[in-house]
Amino acid sequence: MKNILIALVCVLFAKSASAQKDSLAFDENDKYIYYQTVAQEGLSADTLYSRGLYFFKSAYPKDKLKLSTADKAQGVLVGSSGFLVSKKSFVTTHEDGEITYTLRVEVKDNKYRYWFTDFVYVPYQRNRYNVYEPMPGVTIPMEKAKDKLDKRDVAEFLNRILLNSRKVGGVLKSYMLKISALPKEQKKINKISTKEW
């Protein structure tokens, strides 16, 4: 019985330790960050860079994930995106706002790292056509959201940020594992001279 109890405590401790590793944290600029480093043995930086570029260009529609920086010499890819957050009213659910973020991917030989940062909440309002749209000129960095939003909303938004970061990170990992599509070779058309026979 004592051994079972010790094993159970060890398992619970291991789960809590892994859960703490995969969560939001603060970076050196006091901004929320979701940071991961992944080892890919046997792959060069060029291969990882091309797979990362393929992820940015084909994983999501162009208006959803926008590539802003692609520096092959440094092995850096930077893009921006966002996702909607909803709020439940009495009977229905409506868009409450959008959270935008920046995704940065850096590659080296045999490893790459990525992180999500610059989380900004853009609240939505109902326009005269009863459609929810972004409030003009209002943006709230998530680091300052505790002062401007309800405590429950901030907790829900941080949870949604973590879930979205895990989801997009999982898609990135799957793209980094598979071979990127190479540009198609154009067939060389043989020219036939009608002057000589």
C-alpha positions in Angstrom: 0.0 0.0 0.0 2.8 2.3 0.8 4.5 1.7 -2.5 1.3 2.4 -4.4 0.9 5.7 -2.6 4.5 6.7 -3.4 4.0 5.8 -7.1 0.8 7.8 -7.2 2.6 10.9 -5.7 5.4 10.5 -8.2 3.0 10.3 -11.2 1.1 13.4 -10.0 4.3 15.3 -9.5 5.5 14.4 -13.0 2.2 15.5 -14.5 2.3 18.8 -12.7 6.0 19.4 -13.7 5.2 18.7 -17.4 2.1 21.0 -17.2 4.2 23.8 -15.8 6.7 23.5 -18.6 4.0 23.8 -21.3 2.4 27.1 -20.2 2.5 30.8 -20.7 5.3 32.7 -19.0 6.9 36.2 -19.1 9.9 37.0 -21.2 12.6 39.5 -20.5 10.4 42.4 -21.6 7.5 41.4 -19.2 5.3 40.2 -22.1 3.4 36.9 -22.2 5.2 34.2 -24.2 4.7 30.6 -25.2 8.1 29.2 -25.9 9.2 25.8 -27.2 12.5 24.3 -28.4 12.4 21.1 -30.5 15.3 18.8 -31.5 15.3 17.4 -35.0 18.3 15.2 -35.3 19.9 14.8 -38.7 18.3 17.9 -40.3 20.2 20.9 -41.5 19.2 24.5 -40.8 18.4 24.9 -44.6 16.0 22.0 -44.5 14.3 23.2 -41.3 14.1 26.8 -42.7 12.4 25.5 -46.0 9.9 23.5 -43.9 9.1 26.5 -41.7 8.6 28.7 -44.8 6.3 26.0 -46.2 4.3 26.1 -43.0 3.9 29.9 -43.2 2.8 29.8 -46.8 0.5 26.8 -46.8 -0.7 25.8 -43.3 -3.3 28.5 -43.1 -5.0 30.9 -45.5 -2.9 34.0 -46.3 -5.2 36.4 -44.5 -5.1 34.3 -41.3 -1.3 33.9 -40.9 0.8 36.6 -42.5 4.5 36.2 -43.0 6.3 39.5 -42.2 10.0 38.5 -42.1 11.9 35.7 -43.8 15.6 35.9 -43.3 17.4 32.7 -44.6 20.8 33.9 -43.5 19.8 34.2 -39.9 17.3 31.3 -40.0 14.4 33.5 -38.8 10.7 33.5 -39.8 8.3 35.9 -38.3 4.5 36.1 -38.9 1.4 37.5 -37.3 -2.1 36.1 -36.8 -5.1 36.2 -34.5 -8.1 34.3 -33.4 -11.6 35.2 -32.2 -12.8 34.9 -28.6 -16.5 34.5 -27.9 -18.7 35.5 -25.0 -21.8 33.7 -24.0 -24.9 35.8 -23.3 -28.2 34.5 -22.1 -29.0 32.2 -25.0 -26.5 32.9 -27.7 -22.8 33.3 -28.2 -21.2 36.2 -29.9 -17.8 37.5 -30.8 -16.3 39.4 -27.9 -13.1 40.3 -29.6 -9.9 39.1 -31.3 -6.5 38.3 -29.9 -3.6 39.0 -32.2 -0.1 37.6 -31.7 3.3 37.3 -33.3 4.9 33.9 -34.1 8.6 33.7 -34.4 10.5 30.6 -35.7 14.3 30.3 -35.5 16.2 27.3 -37.0 19.7 25.9 -36.5 21.2 22.6 -37.4 19.4 19.7 -35.7 16.9 22.0 -33.8 14.5 24.8 -34.0 12.6 27.0 -31.6 9.4 28.9 -31.8 7.5 31.3 -29.6 4.2 33.2 -29.6 4.3 36.7 -28.1 2.8 40.3 -28.4 -0.7 39.1 -27.5 -3.1 42.0 -27.9 -6.9 42.0 -27.3 -9.0 44.0 -29.7 -12.6 44.3 -28.3 -15.6 44.0 -30.6 -18.8 46.1 -30.7 -22.1 45.8 -32.4 -22.6 48.1 -35.4 -25.8 49.5 -36.7 -26.3 46.4 -38.9 -26.2 44.2 -35.8 -22.8 42.8 -36.8 -19.9 42.6 -34.4 -16.8 44.5 -35.6 -13.5 45.7 -34.0 -13.8 48.9 -31.9 -11.7 51.5 -33.8 -8.5 52.6 -32.0 -9.0 50.3 -29.0 -6.3 47.7 -28.3 -5.3 46.1 -25.0 -2.0 44.3 -24.5 -2.7 41.2 -22.5 -0.1 42.3 -19.9 -2.3 45.2 -19.0 -5.6 43.4 -19.4 -6.0 42.8 -15.6 -6.5 46.6 -15.1 -9.0 47.1 -18.0 -11.0 43.8 -18.2 -13.0 41.6 -15.8 -10.9 39.1 -13.9 -12.8 36.1 -15.3 -12.5 37.4 -18.9 -8.7 37.7 -18.5 -8.4 34.2 -17.1 -10.5 32.9 -20.0 -8.5 34.8 -22.6 -5.2 33.5 -21.2 -6.5 30.0 -21.3 -7.6 30.5 -24.9 -4.2 31.9 -25.8 -2.5 28.8 -24.3 -4.8 26.4 -26.2 -4.4 28.3 -29.5 -0.6 28.4 -29.1 -0.5 24.6 -28.4 -2.7 24.0 -31.5 -0.7 26.1 -33.9 2.5 24.8 -32.4 1.3 21.3 -33.1 0.6 22.1 -36.7 4.1 23.7 -37.0 5.7 20.6 -35.5 3.9 18.4 -38.0 5.1 20.6 -40.9 8.6 20.4 -39.6 8.5 16.6 -39.7 7.4 16.2 -43.3 9.1 17.1 -46.5 8.1 20.4 -47.9 6.8 20.7 -51.4 9.5 21.5 -53.8 8.8 23.9 -56.7 7.8 21.9 -59.8 10.4 21.6 -62.5 9.3 23.1 -65.7 9.5 20.6 -68.6 12.0 21.6 -71.2 10.3 21.9 -74.5 12.3 20.7 -77.4 12.4 23.1 -80.3 12.1 21.7 -83.8 13.6 23.6 -86.6 11.6 23.5 -89.8 14.4 25.0 -91.9 16.6 21.9 -91.7 15.6 18.3 -92.6 
